[in-house]
């Protein structure tokens, strides 16, 4: 299948979801996890608003991806959480952060707990949103009125909000060092609560996710490049939500390649996408989208914690039943992979044979798509045929 990733995912998102959004009228009384969503269409005028569920009380789990995998939440549970979130939207200028409506969104984004909320819509909310870049949400409609009960702000986010001389980049890094969850940092960043006071503005949710991932990845890279390299080949693995991940660490200076495969998700297809960087971070936006930066941040985070440097080859495959849930899927799965005890090997050939042997996809697909992967195999004089099962080799000879 010769198809670009963006086109493939568009096809996938309209073909795989069978759940239905929560039914709702023109008025909603419930709770925001807390959660907001800022669209990107029409920038610098965008549709912004809260995400509210009809349920009351503690709904934090609805918009805290960091809780989902450790909590053993199934894909179906996550989709149910997300489709229960109703999006209210209003057209606003991204620079109009002092309006009452945007101030309410900032209150929600900075909250330390769920926010009891009431909303009135101009029409009945309908539809749903599903994306590889951001987590799904349920029906949406233009919002007429929004009221929220007073909330207590997260003290660390509040401190960054109050410091109007602190650069947004430095705020993101400081909050991460203070162990504020990525999802909380991203929402506060999107709501325009960080940076120089005169330059603050709303940032579309999709853009803010990649901005926070790449900001943290660049910072972590600058730390990791100072460390000595690991002294062996290592493989970390993790599987969840119809995904398998294998992170191969190499005893080299920084190089990074992300290769992802979608296998029989729509039908009989085997689609592979890949991108890489050597020695220093990419300057252009990755051809595979935000997942490139989410994975990179997660691996660098682990290397910085270990105070080691390594090269990184990541293999990911999504199999039948997979539904795009946003790049959190990559970030949190890779984070969990890096928390496992890695298996050590004496060569890259052995490490790759082990990692690819636990995948559904035939190893040659990864080899053909991964430029750095092929280079490492060539350095060790391994041949592609080494990874093709003997019965397939025999079949090839018979066809010739």
N, C-alpha and C positions, 0 to 999 in steps of 0.2 A: 504494500500500500504506500504510494508516494504522496504524502500529504503533510502539510505543516502542522505543528503542534496546536496553534491557535484554532485552525479549522477543524482538526480532529476533536478538540475539547468542546467546540461549539456543537458538533454533531453528538458527542457523548452526553452533554448536559440536557439535551432535549429528548434523549432516548432512554435514559436509565432510571429516572425518578418516578416511583409509583406511589409515593406517599402523597397525602393531600394536606394543604395548609389548613390551619385552624379557621373555622367559620367565625365571622365577626360582623357586627353591625356598624353603624356610624358612630357609636360611642364605646369607649373601652375603659374599664376600671381594672387596674391590675398592678403589675410590678415590672420595673426595668432592672435587669440583672446586676449591675448597670450596664447599659449598652447604647451606643449611638451608631449611625451609619451616615457617611458623607459620600455622595455620588461624585462621579468625575465628568459626566457628560455636560457639555456647555461651559466648562471651566473658563473663566473664573467665577461665573455664576453657576451654582450647583444646587442640587436637591439634598438637603440635610434634615436630620430628624432623629428621634429616639426609636429604639426597639423596645416594645412592651409586650409582655405576655399577659393573658387574662388571669393568670394565677397570682395569688397574693403571697407575701412572705419572702423567704429566702430562695431566690432563683439564680443565685450567683453561678451555679453550675451550667446554666444555659449559655453563658458567654465567657467561660474560663477554660479554654482548650487544655491548659496545663493539668486540669483535673480529670480529663476524659480517659486517657490511656492508663494512668495509675489506678483510676477507679474502675477499670475494666468495663467501660461503657462500650456497648456494641454500636455498630454503624447505624442501626435502626434507632437506638436510643438517642444518639446525637442528632440524627435527622429530625426526630420528634421534638427534641428540645428546640432546635433551630426553626422549624416550621411553625412552632407555637409563638414565635416572636413576630409581632405585627410592626411594620415600619410606617411611621408617620413621616411625611416629607414636606418641606417648604422650600421654595426657591430663594436662595440668599446669596449675597456676595461673600466670597471667601474672606474678604478684608473687614467685613462688618461684624467684628467679634464683640462689639459692645451693645448690640441689640438685645432686647429682653429674651427673644427666642434663643439666640446663640448662647447667651449667658445661662439659660436653663440647660442647654446641651452640655455646657462646660461643667455645670453642677453635677450632672449625671456622670460624666466621664471621670470626674475627680472623686466620686463617692467611694467610700470604703465598704459599702454594702448595697444590697438591693434598695431600689428607690420606689416607694409607693407612688403611682402615677395615674392620672386620668387624662384621656385624650378624646377630642371630638374631631371627626373627619368630615370633609366636604362630600365624600361619597363612600360607599361600602368598599373596604379594602379587598383587593383580589390578587391572585397570582402568587408567585414565589420567585426567589432568586437563587440560582445555583451557579457556583463558579469554582475554578481551580485556584483562584487568587484569594478569595475571602470566604468565610464560613457562610452557609446558606441562611436565608431568613424567609419568613412566610409572607402573607399578603401585605400590600402597601396601598396607601392612599394619601391624598393631600390632607395635611393636618390643619384644622381650624383653630383649636384651642389646646393648650397643654398646661397642666398644673402638676406640680410635684411636691411631696412633703419635704420639709427641711431634712438635710442629710449631713452626716459627718464625713468630712473629706479624709482621704488617705493622707496622713501627715507628710510623707515623703513627696507625694505628688504636689501637695499644697506648698511645700517649701520651694519646689521648682517653679511653681506658678507665681509665687511671690517675688522670686528673684528675676527681675526684668532685665538684668544685665548679663545673665547666664545664657550662653549660646545654646540653641536647641540641641546641637550635637553633644555638647558637654552635659546637658541635662539628661539625655538618653543614656549616656555612658555612666553617669553617676547613679542614676536610678537602677540600672542593671547591676552595678557593683553593690548596691544596697539590697539586692535580691527582690526588687519589685517585679512581679510577674510580667513577662513580655506583653501579654494581652492588655494589661493595665497601662503600661508605658505607651503602647501603640494607640490606645483610645485617647489618652490625654494628649498625645502628640497630634492626632488627627483633629482634636477639638480646638487647636490653636492655643494651648495653655503653656507653651514653652517658647523660649527664645527671647530676643530683644523685644521689649514692650511695644515699640513702634512698628516692628516688622511681623508681629504675630498674625497668623491667618489660619483659616480652616484648611486642612489637607485631606483630599479624598481618601477614603478608607483603604482602597487598593494601593494607592501610592504610599500611604503612611506605613503600611506593613513592610513593603520593600525598603522604604527609607530607614526604618528602625533596624531591620535585619542587616542592611548594608552598612549602616553607621556602626553597629556593634561589630560586624565582621571586620571592617577596616581597622577599628581600634584593637580588636583581639589579634589580628594579623601583625600589627606593629609590635605587640608584646611577644607573640609566638616566634617571630623571626629572630629574636635575640637568644632563644633557647637552643641547646644542643639537640641533635636529631635522635630519634629512637634508634635502638641498635638491632632491631629485627623486623621482619615482616609480620603484620598483625591483621586479624580480621575480627570485626565486631558485627554482630547480626541482631536483627529484631524483626518481628512480624506482627502486624495488627491491621484491622480495618481493610482487609483484602489487599494488603501490601506486604512485600518482603523487601528488606533492606540489608545490604552487605557493605560495610565500610572497610576498605582495604587501606591500611596505613603502611607507608613505605619509608625505609630509613634514608630519606633524602631531604633536601631543602624543600620549601613549600612549592607544591604544584597540586592542582586540584582539577578533577574531572567528575562531572555529574552525568550519568547515563541512566535514563529511565525507559522502561518498556511497558506498553499496554498490551496485554495478551488476552485475546478472545473476550474483551469487554463488550464490544458491540456485536461481534459475530465470530468469524474465524481469523480476524486480523492479528498480526504481530507488528506493532508499530514501536520504533525505537527513536529516541531523541537524545542528543548529547551536546555538551558544551564544556569548555575547559579554560584554565589560565595557568601560566607558568611564571614562577618567581615573584610576581606581583599581581595585585587585583586587576580585574578587567576594568577598562575605562568606558566601554560601551555597554549598553543594556544587554543582558543575556538573551540569546535566541530562544531559550527554554522558559523564560519568564521568572516570576518571583521565587519559585521553588529552588532555583540555583542559589539564591542568597540565603534562604532559610536553612538549607542544608549546610552551606558553608559556615554560617554563624554557629550552628549547633556543633560542628566538628571543631572549629577553632575554640569555642567555649570549653570543650573537653580538653583540648591540647593545652590551653592556657592553665586550666586547673591542674593538669599533670606537669606543667612547666617543661614541655617537650615540643619539638618541632617535627613535622613529618610531611611527606607527600600524601595525598588522599585520592583514592579512586572509589567512587560510590556507585553501586549498582542498585537500582530500584525497579521492582516490577509490580504492576497493578494487574490483578487477575479478575476473572469473571465475578460479578457482583459489586465491583468497585464503583463508587459514586464520588465525584469531585466534592470535597468538603472544605477546600481552602488550603493554603500552604502550611497551616498549622500541622496538617497531616504529615508533612515532610519534617518540619522542625521538631515536633515532639517525638516522632518515631526515631529520628536520628539521635536525638538527645537520649532516648531510652537505649538505643543500640550502644552508644558510647558509655553507658553506665554498666554494660555487661563486661564480664571478663573476656578480653580478646584472646583468640587462639593464635599462637605464634608458629611461624614457618621459617624455613631456611632459605626460601627463594620466593620471588614474585610468582613464578610459574606454579609453585605449590599452593600459594595463598589464593591465586585466582582459580585454580582447579577446585579448591575446596569451596570457595564462595559461590562460584558459578554452578557447582555440582548440587547446591541446595536450592537453586532457582528452577523455575519451570521452563524458562526460555533457554534454548540451546546456546551454549557458550559462544559460538561463532557470531551470533547476532550482536553480542556485546563487543566482541573483538572488532567487527567491521565498523561499528559506530564510534568506538572510543579511540581517539587519536593518541592520547597519552598511554592508554592501556596497550595499544599495539606497539608503541615505542618501548615500553618496559618489557614486553615479551620479546621483542627483537634484541634488546640488550642482553637478554639471557638466552638468546638463540633458541627460543621456543617457536614451534610452528603452529599455525592454525589447526593443522591436522591432528596435533596432539590432543585437542579438545573435542574432536569429533568421534563419537562412539564407533567401535570397530564394525558393527553391523551396518552403519551408514556408509563407512568407507567401502565396504564390500559391495553395497548397492551401487555406489558411484562407479566402481570399476566395472560392474556388470553392464551399467548403462552405456559406458564407453565402448 
